[in-house]
Amino acid sequence: MIEADVRSTFEAEVESGRVDLSLGLERAAAALMAHAAFVDPRAVPAVFDSLARAFLDEAPAARAPALRAGLPLLAQGSPAARALPRPLWEAFWAIAGVMPQGPVDPLAFTTSVVALGIHYDTELLDRCEAALLDWPCVQRLLAEEEVRMKTADLAGRPPDSLGSELLRMLEAQGYDLEVIDADTVVLPGPYPAQNRTNRRILQLHDVWHLVAGYGFTGAGEVAISGFQLAQFGQNYSARFLATVATLLAFHAPPVAEPMLRVMLDGWRHGRETPPLIQQPWHRLLDRPIDALRAELGIRPFESAAASMFEAMERAQKAAAAAA
């Protein structure tokens, strides 16, 4: 467990944006991610671009100066600073405050992170809505008619097409496109950007796995969260990354730095990839993935850090199978 005074200090940093880099850069990165997720969603680009420059481009000794240069809020505090609802903090610490014993159930972890949104107050929901509208691709999406794909739409597609590859993957994973009812993610109130993008990404998450080259592994899920965040500012991805980063910074420091690089490799890949959320994917299901990558300007994801974690995951599975 994390001591109460340590949690209080972290909470104050998250709420204010004044983060003490001397307490550890991995911990600072987690606090900055949580600030962008829960306090100032409009700060996502500045925070994650600065973290990417520091952790991906700089030597360890140069990371703190790079963060200070890129993020004035570290010294000045954020103009968006505010106290967060106490139930939100309690729910956050229930996930990030205790290191899991044994393998993590991905669906249970995802569900718990999704449930953090139950504790968002009107001010935070309003801030999330305003942040989404900063992204031109979201504004274009809202101007278009909503079309939802169904698993049945994938049947009978040409061999090696996106549709056939997606159906094969879903069947292998035991999923379908209706695994979560898109209408259950609707927020009460006037939040068209959040409601539309929440429904849309439920349809596209696995499409992006395939087209953008993300593995169906623990590291792949972390990396694609960075990609999704960079593509359209999805708040779920921001809170997921902040939660994972906090958990590792406090409970598994040796893992925290390489996993941050996985997150930020995904973020940078998303920044370098043209916006995908408003593409008419239902009309592209007959196309081969390689052709779509060339047409849309998508480079498959590459990350030395993610490859390292995936090799470890394969070795662990092999050892368990041999036991």
N, C-alpha and C positions, 0 to 999 in steps of 0.2 A: 504493500500500500504506500501511497505517496503521503508524506506528512502534511498536516493541515496548513502549516505556514508556507510550505513550498507550493501547495496548490493556490493559496491566496495570492502569493507573489506572481505566479503564472497568470492567474485570472486578471490581476491588475495590469499586467503587461499587455495581455490580449485586448482588454477593454480600452486601454489608452493608446496603444501603438508604440509606447516607449518600452523597448525591449533591451534588456541588459545583455550585450553580446559576451561579456566576460564570464557569464554563467555557462557558456557552452554554445557553439554555433548550431549544433543540431537541435538543441532545445530552443534557441532563438528562432530557427527556421520554423519549428512547430508553432511557436507563438505567433509568428507573422502570418502563417497559413490560417491559423484560427482567427486572427484579426480580420483577414480578408473574407473568411467564410461567414463569421457570425456578427461582425461589427460593421465592416465597410466593404461590401461586395464590389463596389466600383473600384476598389484598390487592387483587385485581382491582377490586372495586367502589370502594374508597377511592381507589386510584391513578387510575383512569380518570375517576371523577367529579371529582376534583381537577384533573386535566389539562383536562377539558372546561370547568370553570369558568374556569380560568386562560386558556386559549387561545381560548375562544369568547365569554366574557363580559367579560373585562378588557382594558383598553388594555395595550400592550406593557410599559409601565413598571410596571404593577401586577401583572404575572404572577408574578414571583418572590415577592412578599409573599403572594399568594394561595396559591401552592404551599406555602410554609412554614406558613401557617395551617392548611391542610387536611391536611398530611402531617407529623406529628411525627417520623416515621422519618428525615426528611431531616437532622435534627440529632441524634437519639437513636440512630439505627440501628434495624434491624428485629429483633424478638425471634426471627424465623424465619431470621436470617442463617446462611449456611452456605457452604462451599466447594463449587463445582460440579465434576462430573467433567471432567477435562482433555479427554477426547475430545469432549465436548459443546461446549466453548469452541472447539476447533479446527474442528469442523464449522460452528459459528456464524460464525467469522471467514472460513471458506472462501466463505460466501455474502455476508456483510455487509462483509467487509474489502476487497473489490475492486469498483469501479464497473464494471458491464457495459459493453462496447463495442458500440454498436448496439442494435437492438430486443431486448427481453427476451422469451424464450419463456415464456409464462405457465405451461404445463404443466410445463416443466423447473424453473422457479422453485418452483412449488407442491410438486413432488416432492422437491426439495432441502430445503424447510422441513419437510415431513412426515418426512423421513429424520432430522431432528434428534432425533426421538423414540427412535430406535435407541439413543441415548446416554443416555437417562434411566436413572438408577439406581432402586433400589427406594424410596428415601426420596422422590425427586421424584414417582414414580408414586403413592405413598401420599398425598402432599400434593395432587396433582391430583384423586385420588378424593375426598378429604375436601372439597375446594373445590367440586366438582360437587354433592355432597350438601347443600351450603349452600343450593342453589336449590330452592325448593318445587316448581317445575315439573318438575325432574328426578326428585324423589321420586315425584311423581304418575305420570310416565312409567314408572318402574320397576315401579309397581304394576299397570300395564296389560299386556295381552297384546301381544306384538310383531306388527305387521302390516307387510309390505313391499309397496310398489307396484312394478309392472313396467311397462315401456314399453307392453306389449300392453294394459294396463289403460286406457290413454289413448285408444285407438282407438274411434271411433263415438260420441264424446261430442258434446253439442249444440254448434252453432256459438257462438263467443264464450264458451264455458265455460272454467274453469280447465284442465280436461283437454285440450281442443282447443288452447288457447293454449300449454300446456306442450309438447304433441306438436309443434306447429308450430315452436316455438323450438328444441326438441331437434334436429329435422330440419334446420333452418337452420344450427345450429352444428355438425352432424355428430356429436352425442352421443346417448346413450340413458341410461336410469336405471340400467343395468347396466354403465356405462363403467368403474366400479371395483367389483370384487367386495366386497360388504359384509363377507363373512366373512374377508377378508384383513386387516381392520383390528382384529382381535381381539388383545388383549394377553394374554400369559400371566399367570396369577395371578388373585386375587380382585378384579377391577376391573369390577363390573357397570355402574357409572355411566358409566365411560369407554367401555366396549365398546358399551353400548346407545346412548349419545349419538353416538358416532362413526358407527355404522351408520345412525342416524336422520338425521343431517345430510347424509349422502351422498344420501339420498332427498329431502331437503327444500331443499337449497341453491338449486336452480333454481326451485322453487316459491316460495321467499321472494324471489328476484330479481323474479319477476312480481308477486306479491301486494303486496310492500312497496315496489315501484317502483324497483329498482336496475338501472342500465344494465349491459349486457354489455360493459363497457369496463374499462380499467385502473383508473380512479378508482372505477368501480362495484364492482369486486372488492375494492378496499381498503376502501371504505365498508361493504360488506356484511360484511366481517370484523369491523368495529366493532359492527355490528348483532348478529351472531351471538354475539359475546363478551358483549354486554349482555343478550342473551336468556337464556343459560344457562351462561355462564362457560366456553365451549369453549376448551380450552388450545391447540388448533391455531391458532385465531384470535389468541390472545395472542402466540404465538411468531411468527406471520406479521407482525403489526403491529410487534412489537419489532424484527424483522429488517429490515423495510422502513424503519422510523424510524431505526435505527442506520446503515444504508447511506446514507440521504440526509443525515443529520446530518454524517457524516464526508466524504462525497464530493460532495454537491450541496446545500450549505446554502441557496441561494436557493429550492430546491424544498421543503426540509424543513418550513418553517412552514405553507405552504398545504396540503401533504399531511397534516400533523398535523390540520389543521382538517377535512379529508375524513374521516380516521379517527374523529375525535371527534364530528363531525356524525352519522356512522353509529352510534357508541356511544350518543349521546343519543337518537337515534331509536329504538334498541333498548330503551332504558330507558323511553321514553314509550309503547311499544307493548305491549299485553298479551302474556303468554307464548304462543308459538305452537308450541312443540316437541311438546306433548302433544295438539294438536288432531287429530282424526281426518281427516286430509287425504284419505285414500282414499275417504271418504264425501262429500267436498265437490267432487269432480272435475266434477260436472254443473253447478255453480253459476258464474254470471258473476263475474269478479274484482271488479267494482265492488260487487256485492251482498255478497261475502265481506268486503271492506274495511269496509263499513258495519256488517255483523253483528258482526265481530270487533274493531272499533275500531282499524283500521289506517289511519294517514295515510300516503300515499305519500311517499317520501323526497324531501327538498329540501335542496340544499346549493349555495351560490354557489361554494364552492371546487371541488366536484366538477364543476359545470357548466363552470367555467373550464377544467379539465383535459380534459373531454370535448370542448369546442370546439377545443382545441389538437389533440387526437387526430384529430378530423374533418378539420381543416385539413391535418394531416400526410398523412393518407390521400389527400385530394384532390390534394395536390401530387405525391405519389408516383404516383398514377394518371395525372396529366397529363404526367409526365416521360417 
